[in-house]
Amino acid sequence: MRPPSPEWLVEQGLNKTNLVAVHVGSCWTVKKSSRCVGVSRDQAFDALHRQVSARTHCRPDTELGFLE
């Protein structure tokens, strides 16, 4: 059985320490990317707080209730 997909994803840069974007787990744009890792809700919120960009396709900032 395949494990359930994560609710939140963080896209890593080429060096894997640079965070590029936060995605909702069901975002269609990450299906093609192998640089995304599943994270908890708190980790996704923290990444947005540290000014990692929210993907405009899936709007994780809106889903998380993140207000700048």
N, CA, C and O atoms as a MOPAC input file, in Angstrom:
PM7 MOZYME 1SCF
protein

 N      0.83000 1    -1.18800 1     0.00000 1
 C      0.00000 1     0.00000 1     0.00000 1
 C      0.87500 1     1.25100 1     0.00000 1
 O      1.92000 1     1.29100 1     0.64800 1
 N      0.44900 1     2.23000 1    -0.70600 1
 C      1.16300 1     3.49800 1    -0.78600 1
 C      0.79600 1     4.36300 1     0.42300 1
 O     -0.38000 1     4.44900 1     0.77700 1
 N      1.77400 1     5.00100 1     1.05900 1
 C      1.45200 1     5.86000 1     2.21000 1
 C      0.65800 1     7.08200 1     1.75600 1
 O      0.77100 1     7.50200 1     0.60500 1
 N     -0.14200 1     7.65100 1     2.64900 1
 C     -0.91800 1     8.83600 1     2.26100 1
 C      0.00700 1    10.00800 1     1.95900 1
 O      1.08300 1    10.13600 1     2.54500 1
 N     -0.42200 1    10.84600 1     1.05000 1
 C      0.40200 1    12.00600 1     0.69900 1
 C      0.35500 1    13.01700 1     1.84400 1
 O     -0.66000 1    13.13800 1     2.53000 1
 N      1.45900 1    13.74400 1     2.04600 1
 C      1.50500 1    14.72200 1     3.14500 1
 C      0.56700 1    15.89700 1     2.87500 1
 O      0.25200 1    16.20200 1     1.72400 1
 N      0.13100 1    16.54500 1     3.93800 1
 C     -0.75600 1    17.70100 1     3.78800 1
 C      0.00300 1    18.94300 1     3.33300 1
 O     -0.56700 1    19.81500 1     2.67700 1
 N      1.27700 1    19.02500 1     3.67800 1
 C      2.10000 1    20.20100 1     3.35900 1
 C      3.44000 1    19.75000 1     2.80500 1
 O      3.97800 1    18.72200 1     3.21400 1
 N      3.97500 1    20.52800 1     1.87100 1
 C      5.25700 1    20.21700 1     1.26200 1
 C      6.12500 1    21.45800 1     1.24400 1
 O      5.63400 1    22.57800 1     1.09800 1
 N      7.42500 1    21.24400 1     1.39500 1
 C      8.38600 1    22.32900 1     1.23500 1
 C      9.32300 1    21.92400 1     0.10000 1
 O      9.89100 1    20.83200 1     0.10600 1
 N      9.47200 1    22.81100 1    -0.86400 1
 C     10.35300 1    22.56700 1    -1.99500 1
 C     11.75100 1    23.05900 1    -1.65800 1
 O     11.93800 1    24.21000 1    -1.26200 1
 N     12.72000 1    22.18400 1    -1.81800 1
 C     14.11100 1    22.51900 1    -1.51600 1
 C     14.82700 1    22.97800 1    -2.77900 1
 O     14.46700 1    22.59800 1    -3.89300 1
 N     15.84900 1    23.80400 1    -2.57400 1
 C     16.68700 1    24.22500 1    -3.68100 1
 C     17.64800 1    23.12400 1    -4.07000 1
 O     17.59500 1    22.02300 1    -3.52100 1
 N     18.51800 1    23.41200 1    -5.00600 1
 C     19.46900 1    22.40800 1    -5.48300 1
 C     20.44100 1    21.94500 1    -4.40700 1
 O     20.89300 1    20.80000 1    -4.43700 1
 N     20.77000 1    22.82500 1    -3.45000 1
 C     21.70400 1    22.42000 1    -2.39800 1
 C     21.00100 1    21.81900 1    -1.18100 1
 O     21.66300 1    21.48900 1    -0.19700 1
 N     19.70800 1    21.67500 1    -1.22400 1
 C     18.86400 1    21.03500 1    -0.20000 1
 C     18.80200 1    21.76300 1     1.13600 1
 O     18.05200 1    21.34300 1     2.01800 1
 N     19.56000 1    22.83400 1     1.31800 1
 C     19.42700 1    23.61500 1     2.54600 1
 C     18.63200 1    24.88600 1     2.28800 1
 O     18.13100 1    25.51300 1     3.22200 1
 N     18.52000 1    25.25800 1     1.04000 1
 C     17.76100 1    26.43800 1     0.65300 1
 C     16.31100 1    26.04300 1     0.40200 1
 O     16.04500 1    25.18100 1    -0.43600 1
 N     15.37400 1    26.65700 1     1.11100 1
 C     13.95600 1    26.37900 1     0.90800 1
 C     13.41600 1    27.34400 1    -0.13100 1
 O     13.61900 1    28.55400 1    -0.02700 1
 N     12.73100 1    26.81600 1    -1.12700 1
 C     12.26800 1    27.60800 1    -2.26100 1
 C     10.81000 1    28.01200 1    -2.11700 1
 O     10.46900 1    29.17500 1    -2.33600 1
 N      9.93900 1    27.06800 1    -1.75000 1
 C      8.50600 1    27.36400 1    -1.70600 1
 C      7.77700 1    26.37900 1    -0.80000 1
 O      8.24500 1    25.26900 1    -0.54500 1
 N      6.62100 1    26.82100 1    -0.32500 1
 C      5.72400 1    25.97400 1     0.46500 1
 C      4.52800 1    25.64000 1    -0.42400 1
 O      3.99900 1    26.50600 1    -1.12200 1
 N      4.10900 1    24.37800 1    -0.39200 1
 C      2.98200 1    23.90100 1    -1.19700 1
 C      1.96700 1    23.20000 1    -0.29800 1
 O      2.31700 1    22.68500 1     0.76400 1
 N      0.71500 1    23.18400 1    -0.73000 1
 C     -0.28400 1    22.29200 1    -0.15200 1
 C      0.03400 1    20.91000 1    -0.70100 1
 O      0.46200 1    20.79200 1    -1.84900 1
 N     -0.16100 1    19.88200 1     0.07600 1
 C      0.20800 1    18.52700 1    -0.33700 1
 C     -0.41500 1    18.06000 1    -1.63500 1
 O      0.16400 1    17.22400 1    -2.33000 1
 N     -1.57400 1    18.57700 1    -1.97500 1
 C     -2.26300 1    18.16100 1    -3.20100 1
 C     -1.94400 1    19.04200 1    -4.40700 1
 O     -2.60400 1    18.92700 1    -5.44000 1
 N     -0.95800 1    19.90700 1    -4.29600 1
 C     -0.61000 1    20.83100 1    -5.38700 1
 C     -0.17300 1    20.05600 1    -6.62800 1
 O      0.67400 1    19.16700 1    -6.54500 1
 N     -0.74300 1    20.38900 1    -7.75300 1
 C     -0.44500 1    19.66800 1    -8.98900 1
 C      0.95500 1    19.96700 1    -9.51100 1
 O      1.49100 1    19.18000 1   -10.29100 1
 N      1.55800 1    21.07200 1    -9.10900 1
 C      2.88300 1    21.41300 1    -9.63800 1
 C      3.99800 1    20.56800 1    -9.03000 1
 O      5.06700 1    20.45800 1    -9.62900 1
 N      3.78400 1    19.97500 1    -7.87200 1
 C      4.84400 1    19.18900 1    -7.24700 1
 C      4.88600 1    17.75600 1    -7.74700 1
 O      5.82200 1    17.02500 1    -7.42300 1
 N      3.93000 1    17.34800 1    -8.50200 1
 C      3.93100 1    15.98400 1    -9.04500 1
 C      5.17400 1    15.74800 1    -9.89800 1
 O      5.65200 1    14.61900 1   -10.01700 1
 N      5.69100 1    16.82000 1   -10.48700 1
 C      6.84900 1    16.71300 1   -11.36700 1
 C      8.15600 1    17.00300 1   -10.64300 1
 O      9.22800 1    16.84100 1   -11.22600 1
 N      8.08900 1    17.42100 1    -9.40400 1
 C      9.28700 1    17.82300 1    -8.67900 1
 C      9.69800 1    16.76300 1    -7.66400 1
 O      8.87400 1    16.29200 1    -6.88000 1
 N     10.96500 1    16.39500 1    -7.68200 1
 C     11.46700 1    15.43700 1    -6.70000 1
 C     12.16000 1    16.15100 1    -5.54100 1
 O     12.72700 1    15.50800 1    -4.65700 1
 N     12.10900 1    17.48800 1    -5.55000 1
 C     12.79300 1    18.25300 1    -4.49700 1
 C     11.85800 1    18.65200 1    -3.36500 1
 O     12.22900 1    19.47600 1    -2.52900 1
 N     10.66900 1    18.09500 1    -3.32000 1
 C      9.71400 1    18.43900 1    -2.26300 1
 C      9.72000 1    17.37300 1    -1.17600 1
 O      9.81100 1    16.17700 1    -1.45200 1
 N      9.62100 1    17.83400 1     0.06200 1
 C      9.54600 1    16.92900 1     1.20600 1
 C      8.29900 1    17.26100 1     2.01900 1
 O      7.91000 1    18.42300 1     2.14400 1
 N      7.68800 1    16.22900 1     2.56000 1
 C      6.52000 1    16.41300 1     3.39800 1
 C      6.90100 1    17.01200 1     4.74100 1
 O      7.90400 1    16.62600 1     5.34000 1
 N      6.09300 1    17.96000 1     5.21100 1
 C      6.33700 1    18.61100 1     6.49800 1
 C      5.01800 1    18.70700 1     7.26500 1
 O      3.93600 1    18.53900 1     6.70200 1
 N      5.13700 1    18.97700 1     8.54200 1
 C      3.94600 1    19.16000 1     9.37500 1
 C      3.35100 1    20.55000 1     9.13700 1
 O      3.96400 1    21.40700 1     8.50000 1
 N      2.16500 1    20.74400 1     9.65500 1
 C      1.50300 1    22.05000 1     9.55400 1
 C      2.35900 1    23.13300 1    10.20800 1
 O      2.51400 1    24.22300 1     9.65700 1
 N      2.91500 1    22.83200 1    11.38600 1
 C      3.74600 1    23.80000 1    12.09400 1
 C      5.00000 1    24.15100 1    11.30900 1
 O      5.41100 1    25.31100 1    11.28400 1
 N      5.61300 1    23.15900 1    10.66700 1
 C      6.81200 1    23.41400 1     9.87500 1
 C      6.49400 1    24.26000 1     8.64300 1
 O      7.27800 1    25.13400 1     8.27400 1
 N      5.36200 1    24.00800 1     8.01100 1
 C      4.95700 1    24.80400 1     6.85400 1
 C      4.69000 1    26.25100 1     7.28100 1
 O      5.10100 1    27.18900 1     6.59900 1
 N      4.00300 1    26.42500 1     8.40800 1
 C      3.71900 1    27.76200 1     8.91200 1
 C      5.01900 1    28.48600 1     9.26200 1
 O      5.17000 1    29.67400 1     8.97700 1
 N      5.95300 1    27.76700 1     9.88100 1
 C      7.23800 1    28.34900 1    10.24200 1
 C      8.01900 1    28.76800 1     8.99600 1
 O      8.65400 1    29.82300 1     8.99100 1
 N      7.98000 1    27.96400 1     7.95800 1
 C      8.66900 1    28.31400 1     6.71200 1
 C      8.08300 1    29.59500 1     6.12300 1
 O      8.82600 1    30.45500 1     5.65000 1
 N      6.77000 1    29.72800 1     6.14600 1
 C      6.14700 1    30.96600 1     5.65100 1
 C      6.55000 1    32.15400 1     6.53000 1
 O      6.78500 1    33.25600 1     6.03400 1
 N      6.62500 1    31.91300 1     7.81900 1
 C      7.03500 1    32.96400 1     8.75100 1
 C      8.47300 1    33.41000 1     8.48700 1
 O      8.81400 1    34.57600 1     8.68400 1
 N      9.31600 1    32.47100 1     8.03700 1
 C     10.70900 1    32.78600 1     7.69500 1
 C     10.82300 1    33.30500 1     6.26200 1
 O     11.92300 1    33.40300 1     5.71800 1
 N      9.69700 1    33.63200 1     5.66400 1
 C      9.58600 1    34.27400 1     4.35100 1
 C      9.95800 1    33.37800 1     3.18300 1
 O     10.43900 1    33.85600 1     2.15600 1
 N      9.73400 1    32.07500 1     3.34100 1
 C      9.78700 1    31.18100 1     2.18900 1
 C      8.49400 1    31.44200 1     1.42600 1
 O      7.42600 1    31.52500 1     2.03200 1
 N      8.57900 1    31.56900 1     0.11800 1
 C      7.39700 1    31.97100 1    -0.65500 1
 C      6.32600 1    30.88200 1    -0.66800 1
 O      6.62000 1    29.68700 1    -0.66100 1
 N      5.08100 1    31.33700 1    -0.68600 1
 C      3.93100 1    30.44700 1    -0.82400 1
 C      3.64100 1    30.30500 1    -2.31700 1
 O      3.59500 1    31.30200 1    -3.03700 1
 N      3.44800 1    29.09100 1    -2.77600 1
 C      3.17800 1    28.84700 1    -4.18300 1
 C      1.82500 1    29.44900 1    -4.55000 1
 O      0.83200 1    29.23300 1    -3.85500 1
 N      1.79400 1    30.19500 1    -5.62900 1
 C      0.55800 1    30.87100 1    -6.03500 1
 C     -0.47000 1    29.91000 1    -6.60900 1
 O     -1.65100 1    30.24900 1    -6.68100 1
 N     -0.04600 1    28.71200 1    -7.02000 1
 C     -0.98000 1    27.74600 1    -7.60500 1
 C     -1.88700 1    27.12200 1    -6.55100 1
 O     -3.06300 1    26.86700 1    -6.81300 1
 N     -1.34800 1    26.87700 1    -5.37000 1
 C     -2.11900 1    26.15700 1    -4.34500 1
 C     -2.40700 1    26.99100 1    -3.09400 1
 O     -3.21700 1    26.57800 1    -2.26500 1
 N     -1.77100 1    28.14600 1    -2.93600 1
 C     -2.01400 1    29.10100 1    -1.85400 1
 C     -1.97300 1    28.48700 1    -0.45300 1
 O     -2.97600 1    28.53100 1     0.25900 1
 N     -0.84500 1    27.92100 1    -0.04500 1
 C     -0.76500 1    27.35100 1     1.29600 1
 C     -0.89600 1    28.39400 1     2.39200 1
 O     -1.33400 1    28.07400 1     3.49700 1
 N     -0.52600 1    29.63600 1     2.10700 1
 C     -0.68100 1    30.68800 1     3.11300 1
 C     -2.14300 1    30.90800 1     3.45200 1
 O     -2.47800 1    31.13900 1     4.61300 1
 N     -3.01200 1    30.84100 1     2.46700 1
 C     -4.45200 1    30.98400 1     2.69800 1
 C     -4.98900 1    29.77700 1     3.46200 1
 O     -5.78000 1    29.92900 1     4.39300 1
 N     -4.56300 1    28.58800 1     3.07200 1
 C     -5.01100 1    27.35400 1     3.74700 1
 C     -4.58300 1    27.31500 1     5.21300 1
 O     -5.30500 1    26.80600 1     6.07100 1
 N     -3.39200 1    27.86300 1     5.48600 1
 C     -2.88100 1    27.87000 1     6.86300 1
 C     -3.37400 1    29.05700 1     7.68500 1
 O     -3.15900 1    29.10800 1     8.89600 1
 N     -4.03200 1    30.00500 1     7.03400 1
 C     -4.47400 1    31.20600 1     7.73400 1
 C     -3.33100 1    32.12700 1     8.07900 1
 O     -3.39200 1    32.84900 1     9.07400 1
 N     -2.28200 1    32.11200 1     7.26500 1
 C     -1.09600 1    32.92200 1     7.49700 1
 C     -1.32600 1    34.33700 1     7.00400 1
 O     -1.58100 1    34.56100 1     5.82100 1
 N     -1.23400 1    35.28900 1     7.92000 1
 C     -1.36700 1    36.70600 1     7.56000 1
 C     -0.06100 1    37.39600 1     7.89800 1
 O      0.43600 1    37.29100 1     9.01900 1
 N      0.48700 1    38.09400 1     6.93500 1
 C      1.77800 1    38.76700 1     7.16400 1
 C      1.61800 1    39.98300 1     8.04600 1
 O      2.59900 1    40.66500 1     8.34000 1

